[in-house]
Amino acid sequence: MGAPRTPRERWIEEGLRALAEAGPDAVRVEALAKRIGVTKGGFYGYFADRDALLVAMLDVWERESTHDVIDRIEEEGGDPKSRAQRAGELSFSDDRLLPVDLAVRAWARHDEAVAERLRRVDNRRMALLRAAMGTFCTDAEEVEARSLLAFCAAIGAHFLAAEHGGFTRAQVLDRAADLLLDRPRDAAVAPEPGAGPAPAGG
């Protein structure tokens, strides 16, 4: 019996890992075959060429970032505000989707087809945020502004190097979510022990 064939999904997964680590130029058939530990011949049983693999990778990223996230939050239930926050947690966590998402954003700056795909994904995410904001806000402009700020906070927090005057980034993001989603504050947020004084108005 011959060796078992490397599944199509494995090529896609390794491609997404390479993309997250070093961008689209790192997604090369020879390099992926080496990572998997096989010859590159099996690749062409699934994909016509490298471009076909890149499209398949984007298909998986889009499905996991939208359909899979929405299915999961619907399954978990909760009110619109908690579902919106949960969608952000699933989409921009530090394990799987976040590194790929950031890599796709960088890639989209140089590839219009990728940029169009990113717009489609982000529009789905914004629609979810609008639905949450619309449960307590009737002003369309304010709904859009709150949704934009929430989205920017979710993405921008991963690029920001600033410190928060004794508060952790998680504390500040939780408080920002309370403000944007118009949720009551359960308890005062205290600075980390031994850190400097909290900023005025914090």
Number of C-alpha atoms within 10 A of each C-alpha: 3 4 5 6 10 16 11 15 13 12 23 22 14 18 25 28 18 21 24 21 14 11 18 17 9 16 23 15 19 13 15 23 18 11 13 13 10 14 13 15 11 15 22 12 10 15 15 10 11 14 11 11 23 20 14 19 21 18 14 15 21 18 14 17 23 19 12 15 19 21 12 15 18 14 9 10 11 12 10 20 23 14 21 24 20 18 22 19 14 20 22 20 13 11 10 15 17 19 17 23 20 18 18 23 14 15 19 17 10 10 11 11 12 19 17 12 17 20 14 14 17 16 13 16 21 18 14 21 26 22 17 21 25 20 13 13 16 10 11 12 10 14 20 17 15 22 24 16 14 23 16 11 15 18 16 11 13 12 8 10 7 8 9 15 15 17 20 15 14 10 16 14 15 15 18 15 19 15 14 18 24 14 12 9 11 7 6 8 15 13 18 14 9 7 10 12 14 15 11 6 4 14
